[in-house]
Amino acid sequence: MESNFIPYTATTTLPKGNVLVLAPHPDDEIFGCAGSIIQNITQGNSVKVVIMTDGSAAIEHSDNNSRLNYIKIRQQESNQAAKILGYGIPEFWGIVDRKLTYNAELVQRLCDYINNNNINYVYAPSLAEIHPDHSALANLAVEAARCCSVKLIMYEIGIPLHPNILLDITPYVKYKKQAMNCFVSQLKIQEYHRHILCLNGYRSYTLPSQVTEAEAYYIFDNDITIHPWQLFGSIQSNYDFATLTKELDSVYKSYSWRLTTPLRWLNAWKLKFFSNFIK
C-alpha cells in the first residue's frame, strides 16, 4: 500500500524534550523546520539553534570589510526570524561558508553541546542534500547523535527526502512566511521562500484536504540501527566536493562571470516583469 512508503496522516504534536536545531547557514533553520520550531515551543519544549557557518559565500565580496558586514547582516536576519518564532536567539559558530567539513573535532564539539544542554532531539539537514555544507553537517549530526544516543531528525531544504513523518504546519504558515521574509539578503539572490512554500504545499499531497502545508522529516531510532546510506542513497560518494568548490569559486571570480552579471540581472527582471504582467 502507498501508506507504507509515505505518510497518509500528519502529526500535530511532537515528542516532549529538549531540542537542538543544526543549520548549515543562516536561514536554513527557518526554511527547513520553522514549523517544528514553533510546534516545539507551543508544547513547552526547549529549543536551541546552532548555525554552523557564517554564510559569507552567498555573494562575492570586494574586500574583507564587505565580507564581515555581510556576515553581520545574515546574523541579524536570523535573529529577527528567531524573534518571530519565539525560541530566543541562535548561536553562531562562525565556520567559513563552504568550509564546513566532517571531522572528529566538530563531532566532539557537537557531542559536548548535546550533553551539556541535555538535548533529546537533534534536527539536521538530510543526507540527501547536495550542498557541501549541508552534506557535511548531515554526516556530523549522524555521528554526534549516534555517540550521544539521542534521536536524530532530518529535514529537507534543497533536496526532497523520503519522509517517515509529516508535520501539519497549516496553523503556523503565516509565521513561517514572516520569518522567511526576514532574510532579505538571500531573497535578493533567489526566491527561496517561494520554493519552500511550494515544497510545504506539495507535502500535503497525501494528506486530508484541511492540511494545506506540511514539513517532511525522517526520524531515526535512538541508536540509528540502520546505516543512513541505506535510506538516503550514496549520491554524495561520486563527487569530490573540495574540487567542485574550487571550480565553482573560479567561475565566480572569472572575468566572463562578472561581465555577464548585468545580463543575468536583466533576464531575472524580465521574467519577473512578464510574470506579473501575465497575472
Secondary structure, DSSP 8 states (H G I E B T S, - for coil): -GGGTS-SS-BS---SS-EEEEESSTTHHHHHHHHHHHHHHHTT--EEEEEEE--GGGS--SSHHHHHHHHHHHHHHHHHHHHHHTS---EEEEE-TT-----HHHHHHHHHHHHHTT--EEEEE-TT--SHHHHHHHHHHHHHHHHHT-EEEEE-SSS----SEEEE-GGGHHHHHHHHTT-HHHHTT--HHHHHHHHHHHTTTTS-TT---EEEEEE--TT--S-THHHH-SGGGG--HHHHHHHHHHHHHSHHHHHTHHHHHHHHHHHHHHHHHH-
